[in-house]
Amino acid sequence: MKLLAFDLEIARPFVDSEWRNKDLGISCIGLASVDGDKRDAWTMTDDAARHGDHAMKREGLDISLGTLVNYAQLGYKIISWNGLGFDFPMIYEYVEQKQLCKALALAHYDLAFQMFCAKGYMIGLDTAAKGMGLTGKLEGMHGDMAPPMWAGTDDVKLAEGIEERFGVKAGSIEAQNMVLKYVQQDAVTTLEVIEEANARGSVSWLSRNGRRNCWYLPISDKTWALRDVAWCLQEPAPDTSWMSEPRTRDEYAGWLA
């Protein structure tokens, strides 16, 4: 089976949950692939992200989108964890070929979104990884640390905390390299979680109170249990009457309209 997972980090932080329509930029992209016994993992960024305004330029992001398209044309299934709700719309903001970006988003496999369409909620990548006995994300690091580590920060307390915690100066090449390692591991974790879920036919995780939960994928194909985004969008919505503030599919897929 040929799979390509990807994940990205933003260049500039946002202070609330509403990140859309804000020029956050993309600092780097992590990718991980498998083709039978052959595995690979790597990152993509550019000089502008490293040294300029700390965000990749359109040319670099066009190349990144082209990489995903090329792998899809080579028969790889493009996979993500909440790529529909975050990674693809972020790429869409900056690339020239916007319709191509939308088409690839619809054709790719986002297991978190598939779970959301089936259950009305999704879990985090690391929760899924740890629940299935996998290594998971880079220990001690989390996504909201990536922007200040990559670009530096005027917040003295935050900068001191980064240096104390990670032993690197915010905005330094060493700190950027740590972010690259983090985003690459996120892509690897996405690949491992989806491989494991496909092999088991399920996703398992521990709730906050320690209860083990399991979501079974609807298996109709003996070799591949995931469904692409376009398929998921056609499924009837689950019962979310028990939720106080259920999220809607438009929150993830509205940008495709």
C-alpha positions as CSV (number, residue, x, y, z in Angstrom):
1,M,0.0,0.0,0.0
2,K,1.3,3.5,-0.9
3,L,0.4,6.3,1.5
4,L,1.6,9.9,2.0
5,A,0.9,11.8,5.2
6,F,1.5,15.5,5.7
7,D,1.2,18.1,8.4
8,L,2.2,21.8,8.6
9,E,3.1,24.5,11.1
10,I,2.0,28.1,11.0
11,A,4.5,30.9,11.1
12,R,2.6,33.4,13.3
13,P,0.5,32.6,16.4
14,F,-3.2,33.4,16.8
15,V,-4.7,34.3,20.2
16,D,-8.2,32.8,19.8
17,S,-9.8,29.8,18.1
18,E,-10.8,31.8,15.0
19,W,-7.7,31.5,12.8
20,R,-9.4,31.9,9.4
21,N,-8.9,35.0,7.4
22,K,-5.7,35.8,9.3
23,D,-2.3,36.0,7.6
24,L,-0.7,33.4,9.7
25,G,1.7,32.0,7.1
26,I,3.2,28.5,6.9
27,S,6.7,28.0,8.2
28,C,7.2,24.3,7.2
29,I,5.5,21.1,6.1
30,G,6.3,17.6,7.2
31,L,5.7,14.5,5.0
32,A,5.9,10.8,5.6
33,S,5.5,8.0,3.0
34,V,5.2,4.3,2.8
35,D,5.3,2.0,-0.2
36,G,5.5,-1.6,0.9
37,D,8.7,-2.0,2.9
38,K,10.1,1.4,1.9
39,R,9.5,4.3,4.3
40,D,10.6,7.9,4.2
41,A,10.1,11.1,6.1
42,W,11.2,14.7,5.3
43,T,10.3,18.4,5.6
44,M,9.8,21.3,3.2
45,T,10.5,25.0,3.8
46,D,12.3,27.8,2.0
47,D,14.8,30.6,2.6
48,A,12.0,33.1,3.2
49,A,10.7,31.0,6.0
50,R,14.1,30.5,7.4
51,H,15.4,34.0,7.3
52,G,12.8,36.5,5.9
53,D,9.4,37.0,7.3
54,H,9.5,33.5,8.6
55,A,6.7,32.3,6.3
56,M,7.0,30.2,3.1
57,K,6.5,32.2,-0.1
58,R,3.8,31.2,-2.7
59,E,6.4,29.6,-4.9
60,G,7.5,27.2,-2.1
61,L,3.9,26.4,-1.3
62,D,3.1,25.8,-4.9
63,I,5.9,23.3,-5.0
64,S,4.6,21.7,-1.8
65,L,1.1,21.3,-3.3
66,G,2.7,20.0,-6.4
67,T,4.5,17.3,-4.4
68,L,1.2,16.1,-2.9
69,V,-0.4,16.1,-6.4
70,N,2.6,14.2,-7.9
71,Y,2.4,11.5,-5.2
72,A,-1.3,11.1,-5.8
73,Q,-0.7,10.7,-9.5
74,L,1.9,8.0,-8.6
75,G,-0.9,6.0,-6.8
76,Y,-0.3,7.2,-3.3
77,K,-3.3,7.8,-1.0
78,I,-2.9,11.3,0.5
79,I,-3.8,11.1,4.2
80,S,-4.1,13.5,7.1
81,W,-5.4,14.1,10.6
82,N,-7.8,17.1,10.4
83,G,-6.2,18.1,7.1
84,L,-9.5,19.2,5.8
85,G,-10.2,21.5,8.7
86,F,-6.7,23.1,9.0
87,D,-3.8,22.1,6.7
88,F,-5.6,22.2,3.4
89,P,-7.4,25.5,4.0
90,M,-4.1,27.0,5.2
91,I,-2.4,25.9,2.0
92,Y,-5.4,27.2,-0.1
93,E,-4.9,30.7,1.3
94,Y,-1.4,31.0,-0.4
95,V,-1.2,28.8,-3.5
96,E,-1.9,29.8,-7.0
97,Q,-3.8,26.7,-8.0
98,K,-6.7,27.0,-5.6
99,Q,-9.1,24.7,-7.5
100,L,-6.4,22.0,-7.6
101,C,-6.0,22.4,-3.8
102,K,-9.8,21.9,-3.3
103,A,-9.9,18.9,-5.5
104,L,-7.0,17.2,-3.7
105,A,-8.7,18.0,-0.3
106,L,-11.9,16.3,-1.4
107,A,-10.0,13.3,-2.8
108,H,-7.7,12.7,0.2
109,Y,-8.4,10.7,3.3
110,D,-8.8,12.6,6.6
111,L,-9.4,10.0,9.4
112,A,-10.2,12.7,12.0
113,F,-12.9,14.2,9.7
114,Q,-14.3,10.7,8.9
115,M,-14.6,10.1,12.6
116,F,-16.3,13.5,13.0
117,C,-18.8,12.7,10.3
118,A,-19.6,9.3,12.0
119,K,-19.7,10.4,15.6
120,G,-20.0,14.2,15.7
121,Y,-16.6,14.7,17.3
122,M,-13.0,13.9,16.7
123,I,-10.0,13.2,19.0
124,G,-6.5,14.6,18.8
125,L,-3.7,12.9,16.9
126,D,-1.6,12.2,20.0
127,T,-4.7,10.8,21.9
128,A,-5.2,8.3,19.0
129,A,-1.6,7.4,18.8
130,K,-1.2,6.8,22.6
131,G,-4.5,4.9,22.7
132,M,-3.2,2.5,20.1
133,G,0.2,2.0,21.7
134,L,2.2,4.1,19.2
135,T,5.0,6.5,20.0
136,G,3.0,9.6,19.1
137,K,4.1,13.2,18.8
138,L,7.5,14.6,19.8
139,E,7.7,14.5,23.6
140,G,7.5,17.9,25.4
141,M,6.6,19.8,22.3
142,H,3.2,21.1,21.1
143,G,1.9,23.0,18.1
144,D,1.4,26.4,19.8
145,M,5.1,26.5,20.6
146,A,6.1,26.2,16.9
147,P,5.5,29.9,15.8
148,P,7.6,31.6,18.6
149,M,10.3,28.9,18.3
150,W,10.5,29.4,14.6
151,A,10.2,33.2,14.3
152,G,11.3,34.3,17.7
153,T,9.1,36.3,20.1
154,D,9.1,39.7,21.8
155,D,7.6,38.1,24.9
156,V,10.6,37.9,27.2
157,K,9.0,35.4,29.5
158,L,8.0,33.1,26.6
159,A,11.5,33.3,25.1
160,E,13.1,32.5,28.5
161,G,10.7,29.5,28.9
162,I,11.6,28.2,25.4
163,E,15.4,28.4,26.2
164,E,14.9,26.8,29.6
165,R,12.7,24.0,28.3
166,F,14.4,23.2,25.0
167,G,17.9,24.6,25.4
168,V,17.6,26.8,22.3
169,K,17.0,30.5,21.6
170,A,13.6,31.3,20.1
171,G,14.1,32.1,16.4
172,S,17.5,30.5,16.1
173,I,18.4,27.9,13.5
174,E,18.6,25.3,16.3
175,A,15.0,26.2,17.4
176,Q,13.8,26.0,13.8
177,N,15.4,22.6,13.4
178,M,13.5,21.4,16.4
179,V,10.3,22.6,14.8
180,L,11.2,20.7,11.6
181,K,11.8,17.6,13.7
182,Y,8.4,18.2,15.3
183,V,6.4,18.6,12.1
184,Q,8.1,15.6,10.6
185,Q,7.2,13.5,13.6
186,D,3.6,14.7,13.3
187,A,3.5,13.4,9.7
188,V,5.1,10.1,10.8
189,T,2.5,9.8,13.6
190,T,-0.3,10.5,11.2
191,L,1.0,7.8,8.9
192,E,1.4,5.3,11.8
193,V,-2.0,6.0,13.3
194,I,-3.8,5.6,10.0
195,E,-1.9,2.4,9.1
196,E,-2.8,0.9,12.5
197,A,-6.4,2.0,12.3
198,N,-6.7,0.5,8.9
199,A,-5.1,-2.8,10.0
200,R,-7.4,-3.0,13.1
201,G,-10.4,-1.6,11.4
202,S,-10.8,0.7,14.4
203,V,-9.5,3.6,16.4
204,S,-9.1,3.2,20.2
205,W,-8.3,5.8,22.8
206,L,-8.5,6.6,26.5
207,S,-10.9,9.3,27.7
208,R,-9.9,11.8,30.3
209,N,-11.4,9.6,33.0
210,G,-9.4,6.6,31.8
211,R,-12.2,4.8,30.0
212,R,-11.2,3.0,26.9
213,N,-13.2,3.9,23.8
214,C,-13.3,2.4,20.4
215,W,-14.7,3.5,17.0
216,Y,-15.1,0.8,14.4
217,L,-14.5,1.8,10.8
218,P,-17.1,0.6,8.2
219,I,-15.1,-2.0,6.4
220,S,-16.3,-2.9,2.9
221,D,-12.8,-3.2,1.4
222,K,-10.5,-5.8,2.9
223,T,-7.4,-3.7,2.3
224,W,-8.5,-0.2,2.9
225,A,-11.0,1.0,5.6
226,L,-10.8,4.8,5.2
227,R,-13.2,6.9,3.1
228,D,-12.2,10.0,1.2
229,V,-13.5,13.5,2.2
230,A,-16.0,13.6,-0.7
231,W,-17.5,10.3,0.5
232,C,-17.7,11.5,4.1
233,L,-19.6,14.7,3.1
234,Q,-22.3,12.6,1.6
235,E,-23.0,10.6,4.7
236,P,-26.0,11.5,6.9
237,A,-25.0,13.5,10.0
238,P,-24.9,11.6,13.3
239,D,-27.2,12.3,16.3
240,T,-25.5,15.1,18.3
241,S,-28.6,16.0,20.4
242,W,-26.6,15.0,23.5
243,M,-24.0,17.7,22.9
244,S,-24.4,21.2,24.3
245,E,-22.5,22.8,21.4
246,P,-22.1,20.4,18.6
247,R,-19.8,21.5,15.8
248,T,-20.9,21.5,12.2
249,R,-19.3,20.1,9.0
250,D,-19.1,23.6,7.6
251,E,-16.6,24.4,10.3
252,Y,-14.2,21.9,8.6
253,A,-15.5,21.9,5.0
254,G,-17.0,25.3,4.5
255,W,-14.0,26.7,2.8
256,L,-14.6,24.3,-0.1
257,A,-17.8,26.1,-1.2
